[in-house]
Amino acid sequence: MSLTSKLVDHRAIARDLPQGEEILRTCSSYMHQLVSELSAGKKCDVEAVEALLLLAEWEPQDSLSEAREVGCGEEDRAAWMHVGLALRIGYFLGLDRTAIKHEDEDKAAQFNRRRVTWAACYISDRSLSARIGRAFWSRGPVALTGVRNGRRTFDDFPSLQPQSEDETDYASILQANLDLVQLFSNVHDVLYSGMGNSMRLMLAGNYVKYVDDFRSAIVGWKSNWLTLTCPPNIKAALQMSYEYLRLYTNAYAFQATVSRAVAARGMPGMKDEPPHNGVPSLPDARFIYESVDAAKSLISIINCYVDAENCLRFMPLRFSLYCVNSAVFLYKAWSFDVLSAQEKLGIRQMIRDVIRHLQKASVRQNDFTSRYSQLLERLWQRKDGQNGAGNQSNNSATSTNHHGSAVIPGVPQPTTFYTTPDEFSWLDLQAVGELVSGQQETGFGLDGYTQFMTMAGEWNDLGLMEGDDINRFF
């Protein structure tokens, strides 16, 4: 029995027997043994790479010894390690050379399997590493993209092509994911490549042309690939990936607006708070609106089109984490007063619904979806507490804002990006989990807004920050 078969069989046992705790622990222990043997250099072939990639998509919960009541990104950390090991083995086996297609009928089946596996390596590595703000493991070429001269191609993965009209076209589905991840990778390389470069782009404002180009490319991907005929669950996964890429791209401009405003506060002669007339008056308004829309759309897909017990429970963990990251992003957007009062009501109900959806997908106490539903519940309780305090202060006819100016209930106040939000990045689930559980261990999850305020006279210091990922700061 191959390593891939062993992994799949044991994952099925863990899935179908939710009360079999002893079986789960035994399977997890066996997986540890197999992975340890691979790490120690045991001879293996392509099936080991496939097994590690599957493991990274459905991390066994019992193997995460540090797992707490609230999710803190443990799955991402474990997945990043497993994908890294898969890539190292893949390079050793020469899977990267399959990016250049060869015509050899005698070796076609084995070549195609290795080619598909290498494409899966690239997808897993780039999508995970970019999302959690870590360096890519994969380098070099990958299988050619599936849209050429505006038309889809279907010959890159012949082993996955349907043999009849009733079969699912997995070749096109893989190609769609590959093209989307290539866009994701390009966005990361250009906008999020390092703290110094990213901050220079933000403060100079010349990132706009890149964001606009990426937005056009993302729309192009949608027109090419979201018309695919495929099972509803796969279609939902593609749509969620599309919305998450929209969010990831446009959130950069949101961060740029905040960073420029905070940096301006530290410049001599600048007023404490530059006046403006809300989000519509900002140069990046279209990006801000689109980032909020993308986060809401992604959560709506989970709430409305993905069945918790029959679908979400069995989907790769990253799709639930896309949802969690989106909910955290909306929390941050709320903190910066970019949402209308009516929009806040709708978003708060949406968050309550997705928390219930995650809880419904749980099969046992403190499993994956249960812990991340707890994270969102505790995080948004902080916002409810702040709103409750605000409502008490507004019981009188008028109150005052932090400048001492009169605030009349019901009259919109100028939007400010200088409120003090909780200091964590929407992409750093470890920092969010530690904050809401009261177990903060490091300062690496800080947004960095207060740190940016000293940069007005320290522009040259930006070069010292190369290599840090800008993901941490919004």
N, C-alpha and C positions, 0 to 999 in steps of 0.2 A: 504494500500500500504506500502511495507517495505521501510526501509531507503535506502537500495540498489537500489530499483526501482526508488525512488524519485531522487536519485543522478544521475542515468543513464539517466532518462528522461530529467532532466534539463541540463545535459551535452550535450545531443543530440540537445536540443533547441539552446544552445549556439553555437554548431558546425554548424548547418544547417541555422542559421540566422545571418550571419556575420554583418549585419547592425543593428541588434536589440540591440542597446546599452542599452536601458532601460530594456529589458528582461534580458540581461546579468547581469546588476546591481541587479535586483530583485532576480535572481537565486543565485547570490553570497551572497546577504544578507540572503537569506533563508538558505543557506549552513552554514553561520556563526552561525545562530540561532541553527541549529541542532547540530553542533559541540560543541557549548557552553553548550547545554543541556547535552551532553555526558560528557563533562569535569566536569560538576557540579554533576555528579553521577546519571543521569537518568537511570532507569532500561532499559536494552537492551539485545540483544542476538547476535548471530553470524553475523547477517546481518549488524550490526553496524560496526563490524571489517571489513567486506568486503567493506562497503561504504567508510571507511576511507582509506583503501588501494587503492581503485579506485581514490579517491580524491588526494592522494599523487602522483599518476602517471600522472594525468592531473590537475595540480593546476589551479583553476580559476584565470585568470589574473587580474580581477577587485578586487580580494581580496587582492592583493599585493599593498597596498597603497603607498609603498616606491618605486614602480617600476619607473625606469627612462628611458631615451632614450637609454641608454646602459645597457645591462644585467649585474647584479652584484651578481648573485647567489641567488636571492630572492626565486626562486622556490625550490632550495635545502633546504633552511632554513625552508620554510613552510612544505615541504614534510617530513623532519626529525621530525618535531613536530607532524604531523598527523600520521606517522608511529609509533612514540612513544606512542601516545594515543591508537592506535589500539593494540599494544602489551600489554599495561597495561590492557585493557579490555579483551584481549585474555587470559591473565594469570588469571584474575578474573573469567572468564568463564570456566577455566580449559582446554582450547584448547591445551595447551602444553602436556597434558597427552595423546593426540591422537597420539603422536609419537610412542607409544607402541601399536601395533595393537591388537585388540580384535576381536574375532569371535562371533558375536551376531547378528543373522539374523533379530531379531525384531527391532534392533536399527541401522541396517547397513546404511540406507540412511542418517540419521542424523549424524552418526559417520563419514561417508565418507566426508560429506560436511565440517564438523569441521576439519577433517584431512587436506583436501585441503586448507582450509583457514589458518590453522597454517603453512603449508608449504609456502603459499604465504607471510605470515607475515615474516617468516625467510628470504625468498628471498629479499623482499623489504628492510628489516632492514639491512642485511649484505651488499647488493650491494650498497645501498645509504650511509651508515655510513662509509664504507671503502673508498668509492670514495671521500667523502668530508672531511675525516680525523676526524671523530667523534666517540665516544665510541658506541659500540653496545648496543641496548636496549635488544635484545633477549639473553637468557641464556638457558642452559639445552639442552636436546636432541631434535632432529627434525626428521621428517619422514626419514626412511632409504633410503640410496642412491640407485639409480636404476641400477648400474653396479656391479655385484657380480661375482667373479671368471672369470672376463673378458667377461661376457655375460650380456646383458641388461635384466632387469626384467620388467614385465608389470603389477604386481599385487598390487602395492602400492596404486594406485588411480583408483579403479574399476569404480567409477562413471564417470570418464573421458574417459574410453576406448571406442573406436568406436564400434557401434552396427552393422555396415555394412562396406564393403570394400570402399565405397564411402565417408565415414565420416573421418574427420581428427582425428588423434590419439593424443588428447590433454593430455592424461596420459603420453605419452612419452615426449611430449614437456615440460610439467611441470617438469618431472624427469630430463630432460636435463638441464633445468635452475637451478634446485636444486643442481645437481652435479657441475655445473659450479660455482655457488655462494659458494658452500662449498670450492672449490679450491681458490676462491677469498678471502674467510674468512681466510683460512690457510696461504695464502701469507701475508695477513695483520697481522695476529697474530705473524708470525715468523719474518718478515722483517720490518714491519712498526709499531710494537707494542708500541714503545716509543722512544723518542729522544736519551736517554742514551744508550739503548740496540742497537738501529739501528746504532748509530755512532761507538760503539765499534765493531760491525760486519764490518762496512765499513772500518775502519782504520786498523783492523787486517787482513781483506781480507778473513776471513773464511765464508763469506756469499755465496761464489761461489758454494759450494756443495748444499746449499739450493736452489739457483736460478736454478741450473742445474736439480735438482730433480723436481722442480715445472714445469720447461719447459717440461720435459718428461711427467709429469702428464697432462699438458695442451694438448700436442700432442695426448696422449691417449684419452682424452675427445673428441678431434676432430674426431679421427677415429671411436669412438663409436657413436657419436651423430650427427655430421654434415652430415651423410648419411641418416638422417631421410627424409621420404617423407612427405612434408607438404606444405602449401600455400607459394608462393614466399615471401610475406611480413614477414611471421614468420621465414622463412629460413634466410632472410636478417637480422632480429633482432638477431637470434642466432649467425650468423657470426660476426655481429658487437660486440656482447658481448664477443665472443671468441677473437677478435682482441684487444679489450680493455683490457682484462685480460693479453694478451701477452704484451701489452704496460706497464701496471701497474707493471708487474713482472720484466721486463727487464730494465725499467727506474730506478729501484733501483740501479742496477749495474752502470748505467750512473752516477747517483748521487754519488755513492761511488768513482768513478774515480775522479770526481771534488773535493770531500771532502778531499781525501787523498792528492791531489796535493796542495790544498789551505792550509791544515794543515802543509804540508812539508815546505811551504814558511816561516812559522813562527819558524822553528827549527833552532837552532844555526848551522852555518856552511853550511847551504843549500844555493845554488845559488838562485837568484831572480826567475829564471825560468828554471826548469830542462828541458834539451833538449830531444826531442824525434822526431821520424819520422812520426808523424801523428797517426791517429786512428789505422791503421793496426799493429802498434808496441805496442799497449796497451794490457795488460793482459785481459782486459774485452771487447776487440774489438767485439767479437761475440754478446755480450749482447747489446752493443751500436748500432750495425748494426740492430739487431732484433727489438729493440725498435723503431728506425726510420721506419723500414719496417712495423711494426704493425700500427703506426700512419698513414702512407701513405695508407695502405690497408683499414683501417677503413674509411678514408675520401673518398677513391675511391668507396667503397660500396655505400656511400651516393650519390656521384656524378653520378654513372653509373647504379645503380640497384634499387634505391629508388625514385619513382616518387614524386616530391615535393608537388604537389597539391592533389594527390589522395592517398598518403601513408604517407609521412613524416609529413604532417600537422596533421594527426590523430594518429600518433604513440605516445606512452608514451614519456614524455619530456626528460627522461634520455638518449634516443638514440641521440637526437639532442645535448645534453650536452656532450655525449661521443665524438661527432664530434668536438665540440668547444674545449674540453680539448685536443684532439689530435692536433688540429691546434695550440694551445698555446704551446704544447710540441715541435712541429716542429720549432716554433719561438725560443724557448730556445735552441734547438739543433743547429739552424743556428747561434745563438749568440756565441756558443762555437766552431765554425769553424770545425764541424765534417762532414759537407756536401761538396761535390765537387761542382765546379762551374756549371757543367751540371745538377747535382741533384737539385741545388738551383733554376735553371730555371724551372724545372718540378714542384717542390713544390710550387713555387710562382704562377704558372698557376693553380695548383690544388686548392690553397687557394682562388684565384679569382673565380673559378668555384663553390666552396662550399658556398662562400658568396652569389653568385647569387642564388644558390639553396635554401638557407635559406630564402632569400628575397622573392623568388617565393612561398614559403610555407606560407607566411604571409597572413592573411585575413583582417587585419586592421592595422592602424598605431600603432606603439609601442607595438605590441603584442610580444609573446615570441620569435619566430624565427627572427622577425624584429630587436629586441633589441640585440640579440646575433650576428646577422650578422653585426650590427653596431660595436659591440665590436671587432670582428675579423678585420673588415675593418680599424678601427682606430689603432688597435695594429700593423697590418702589414704595415700601412702607416709609422709608426715609423721606420720600417726596410727599407722601400723604401727611406725614408729621409736620413738614414744613408748611404745607398748604393749610393745615389745621391751625398752626400758629399764626399764619397770615390772616386767616379768616377772623380769628379773635381780635387781632389788632385793627381790623377794618370794621368792627361793629359800630364804631363812632362815625359821625358824619364825615370827618376828615381825619387823616393821619399824616405822618411825615415820612419821606423817604430817607435814605442814608446821607443825603446832603442837607436835610432839614427843610426841604421844600414841601409845600402842601401836596398831598395826594388825595384826590377826590375819588371816592368809590364809583366805579362804572365808567370813569374817564380814562381812556388809554394813556399810558405813560410812555415816554420815549424809551425805545429798546436799548438795553445796555449789555455789553459783552463783558462787563467788569464785575458781575456778581461773582461770588466765590463758590464755585461748584466743588463737589467732592473730587478729590485729586486722584483720579485713575483714568486710564485710557479705555475707550470702548472696546479695544482689541485685546486688552490684558485681563483675561478672566481670572488669573491668579490674584492680581491686585484687587479686583472687585470682590472676589470670594473672601479674601482675607479682611477686607474692609468691613463687609456686612457681618462676618462672623466674629469680629473683634480680635483677630489673630494675625495682624499685620506683622510680617517678619522682616521685610526689606523695604527700602524706599525706591526700588526700581520701577514701581508701577505708577509713579506720579505723572500727572499730565505735563507738568513743567511750565504751566502758565506763569507762575510766580518767578520761575527761573528766567523766563524770557524778558522780564522787566528790566534786568540789569544789562541787556545786550545793547542798549542804545549807544553806549560808549565803548563797547567791546566787540565790534564786528570781527576783528581779526581772530578772536578766540574761536570763531565758528569752525575753523579748519581743524582744531583740536578734537572736534566732536565727530569726525568722519567715522563711519562704521556703525554708529548708533542708529537704531531704526526709529524713524519719525512716527511709526505706529504708536509708540508709547505716549505721544503727546496729545492725542485726542480720542 
